[in-house]
Amino acid sequence: MGSKEKLGLWSIVLLGINGVVGSGVYLLPGKAYALMGPSSLWGYVLDTLLVLAIALCFAETGGMFDKTGGPYLYAKEAFGDFVGFEVGIMKWAISIIAWATMAVGFATALSVFWPSAATGTLKNVIAISIIVVLSIVNYFGVSITKYLNNIVTVAKLLPLILFVIIGVFFIKGSNFVATPEINTAANLGPALILIFYAFTGFESLAVAAGDMENPKKNVPIALMITMILASVIYILTQAVAIGTLGTSLAKSTAPVADSAKAFLGEFGVILVTLGTLISIGGINVAASFNTPRAGVALAEGGILPMVIAKKSKYGTPYIAIIITALLAIPLVLTGGFVKLAMISVISRFAQYIPTSLAVIVLRKRKDLPSTFRIPFGPTIPIVAVVVSLWLLTKATSEQIIWGLGGLVIGVPLYFILKYTVKGGSNNLTN
């Protein structure tokens, strides 16, 4: 049964929400407010529009294929092996880094209840245990991972839903008056990049298309549902945080917990902290499923050895699962949380820009009809590219170097593998 189990539409949606809604929704409200004041609420609205433009491009390209791959596959089909390789290698590498970061993030969040969990050997043991246990669960089949993902996603959304439903009754309108000491216009770019972090992760949804029911139809629908639901959650959470904390929100390091404490007392703190743990735990579940399949996509595309795509008797890519875990574990030991997270954020644009451009190119291929087509011709893909480039101009040089430096490393690696990988060299020498 494990080899035949597929993810249905709502399991795909929950997988997407699990991959998108994470620590950002709990930690960003205060930092966003510090940059834009009450106008930070509009920052979420603007980023929602920007992300939807990019997500629409993923929806159209996702509707063209029923194979595993996601951004790598779209780039390869549109621009050839080299661009596909660069996007694919970046995707797998960054996914591994992101998973290691989230595993350590769980240990850090756990320190609210268990202070020693955030440092030293105990931190490493907790994070490595998460990677090992979830890899084992993933090995035994899509079915187990699917049900675990569904349970975790629903569980982590409940605290946020309660926070919003109860919190709206405690909002003070006076807290939304603009604060003149904050230069909203000057801080718009940095604020949008900061808030944008909360929306990342949706691009992983199509990577595991081969494990989904009718992916040509379900991936585009799931993408739109995922991003709309995530956007609503973010905007309402920010509104409640502003409305209940006012200017003190700017100084809060745990904004949602502090907001919940204002109208729910200590119960609110416990509720939100548990939500944070479940949220980060949920991202770890999603990462354990999506990350190995990024490597499978490269192998099935003939760029990496086919052994990486080898399936277990349960129908899962066990070689890719093992490699992913073995690479993630050493990263846990580095302890470089902030820098690893920074790499993950900026590197996403190595997927967003090629995918948006791929829409324009792949539309010309009559052999690739899509189940979904973006309206207004090439306008939205072009807007997505321009917005992505604009956001990159707002990043610091250090962020660019760390975030996109992998593209430079990928150049020699591509040519080395082009002439050395058996079974894949044919696809690299077209």
Steps between C-alpha positions, in 0.01 A plus 500: 500500500787735581625489140161608363397759758463847351427843644151634421414870455443585866807306611698704245347822636591403856852409386526844340369685807735297717795606283402868494350583840785466746701699751462820297136554595601496868822702479456755219216727623724692741788543255263605222335756731840642596566575131158625390284556806128436448568513124668162539151360453512632144844344465334161540234597246761612245708187551185292458449655156867453408508140616173419324653624173790259546273220622282542189810431290564186703136403455514525121831316466386245758194432287722395210673209671413194705863414576705570812721808471333835558719805419785281374273328249349827376843662455642195324211475254507872426870585497692173478713282722741763634235734639300201621808364675571831673142532622483134602827492691407822678159359586635181654788672681286777644228255599755300696634814667148617579409166656811504719413855606142407586614194697723726709217754513277242666760441770527876548122543531491212746727700732196700618404189698845337515771772513798271440347373172625803307872447552780248496472126468131484588414735215692281256342180632147642465557637149675188371230280653235696309683445171562130563148419625323687219728340241406157633130591494538627143675177399200291597271667251304797376192386692663538843654835408168620357300427813770640728517816288121543502475460878790739570370765256151507649645502854731794433229711337258470793697731738525768228131473418408534869744791535332686213138418587537606865751779437280701261273587795792666682630714212531874572448723198736764641792258456473533123586873493821561303818554701684804350841394637505199265604570139259260333600585142872454561445170679258354245758286316664345807158444658365321194807272491456426870130424463565306179682240708168394651364411155790288378466125470212476255746422220567160658142390447549378143834330566327180609241501218575135426352408839176691440165409349439678168775761562427694178161590643565495874833687524370832353185486714697409814749783438228763484312365803824476699613857430156655556454321833854587612448866403174525694666347808797742479293815446257421782782404737681828430176696548433340840863552610489870406153551644582348838862611556530831316848657497634243748478246217820646350705390802350153534716196425200268534224722357219249462563354845509850653181592317328183619613572855333843481155348463539135606760523777749219559270257323556703185878476535483122539256470208719702264823334611349158435382632165856609421637156584233325296557746215874445482446129553258507209756662273741223594240243393449677167877531451554129563258429213598771249878526539601148386271531198693803378796263458276240335394759241864564406568128466187435293603791280830328430714760675595295806551122519173306470581308818384810691147442369495132601178403681451280805236227516274767650533713187714767668837637374707352780843586354403868470354488851827361641718752311280788613521394865877446483552850358256670737647352818847667469328834433318466832838492672612834350249697706488779239123556516477862383740461211340175384157660506631800305637274227164331473308826453705659222563172318127458437524754220721256309174306462244780476658687210566200268152358569331831422695531176429134420128577478562727201729248329303180566171650380641478148532121522186330374605172662469656847142620548431617855193432710528863616584814303582839650284779357629821338764333283861540617419793732491312831816291433684820404376673816617200705850524348524877545381478860749222577788703354385809689494309828851370431622861462377562855712217641845564645813392313570239768153352455549483123839329531377240748161455340597472135864392531393142440424592138870575447605172662251319279680601178811277534291229666273488196788439259665246730179298522431551131796284408515264797145393595403177331138472405463875529768621258273446200257757630777752563652478156202571278 
